[in-house]
Amino acid sequence: MGEFWPVADVLAHLAGGWRVERTVRDLASGSDGHFEGVTVFGPLDGGGLLHEESGAFTWQGVRRDATRTLRFLPGSAPGTADVRFADGRPFHELDLTTGRYVADHPCSADLYRGEFTVTDADHWRTVWRVGGPAKDLVLTTCYARVR
């Protein structure tokens, strides 16, 4: 991937709607999945953004509706975010001031390692590598701003 696009304030940058396309590869089985939908980052009571994702996920030929909710709260440093699950549990920090950030999230015996990259004002992507005794996955998500 070429140059990264620095983001001075991650919450201000993410606010609004995004088209989402995600591929999921199970490296152990060779299976592939695909998600298409939208993510809306809307105002959250008390500050921050509510991330609401909805769309359709197809896995092994079966299509299902899928949703996900996260909370993006102001981070410990200006312009950063503290990402939390819908129930308030910590997920990861997010600092895009250089246009790129790597975050780790341990989940039981598995480790989720996410790389976040911003390529311009209207496009960013995440690549989560999930490894451990229960999972061996790569999830790649591309976001394009809805105008």
N, C-alpha and C positions, 0 to 999 in steps of 0.2 A: 504494500500500500504506500502511496507517495507521501507527501507532506501532510502533517496534521494541522488542524485549524484550531487555534487556542480559543477557549471560551472563558470570558472573565467572570461570568456568573451563571453557574449551571442551571439554577432554578429559572432564571429569566430566559435562558436559551431554550429550555425544554418546554416551557409553557405553550399550550395549544395542542393541535392535533397532528398525528403522524400516521402515515401508512406503514404497515409492518409486514415483512416477509421473513419467516424463520425456517431454516432447515435443521433437522435433527438427525444425526447419524449415530447409530449404535455400532461402535467399532467392534464389539464382541460378536454380534450376530450379523453385521452387514446390513441391517434394516435401516431404511430412511423414512423420515416423516417430514411433513410440510405444514406450516401454519401461515395463514393469510388473514389479516384483519386490520384493526386500527387501535391506536393508543391515544388517549386523551390525558394530558397533564392539566388538571384544573385546580383552582384554588382550594386549599385545605384550611378549615377553621383553625385559627391559632398560628397560621403561617406555614409555608411550604406548599407542596403540590400533592394532589391525589392522582396517582397513575392508575388508570383504568383501561385494561386491554381486553378486547373482545374480537372474536373471529371464529374461524374454522380450522381444526387440526385434523390432518389425515395421516393415519398410521396404519401400515399394512393393508391399505385399500379401504379402511373404514374411516369415514368422515364424522367428526363430532364437533359440536359447539364447544368453545373453550374461552375462559375468562381468567384474568389475573388482576389483582389489586395490590399496589404497593404504596407506601408513603415516602415521599422525598422531603425531608425536613432540612432546615438550614444546618450546615455542617459546622465543625469546630473552627474552621478558618473561613474568612470572607470568600464568597463565590463558590463554596463547596456544598455538598449535600451529604446527609446521613440517611441512607436508604433503609427502610424498615418494611417488614412484612405487614399485611393488613392488620394483624392482631398486635402490632407494636414491637414484635421481636426484632432485634438487630439483624440486618442482612449484610450491608457493606457500606463503606465510605465511597464518595465519588468526587474526584477533583479533576476537572477537565481544563485547567488553566494552561496546560501545554498541548491540549488536544488529544491526549492519550493518557489512560490510567489503567492500572492492573489492580484487581481486588481479589481477595481470597475469602471464601466462606466455607468453614468446616460444617459438614452435616452428617452426624453419626460418624461412621468410619470413612465416609467419602469426602473428597475435597473438590469444591467448585472454585475454579480460577477463571475470572472474567477479565477480558481485555476490551476496553472501551476506546473507540477512536472516532474523532470528528473530522470529516473531510472538507466540509464547507458549512455555510449557515443553514443549509436545508437537508443535510445528510449526515448520519452517524451510524455506527454499527457496534454490536457487541459479539464477542466470541467467547462462549463459556466452554471450558474443558472440564469435564466431570470424571473423576477417577477414584477408584477404590474397589473394595470387594463386591459392592452391589451394583456399580455402574461403570461404564466406559463409553462416554458420550461426548460429542461435539455439537453444540447448539450455536448456530450463526444467525444473528438477527440484523436485518438492514431496515433502517428507518428513513423515511422521506417525508418532509414537512408537507402538510396539507395546506394549500393556499386558498 
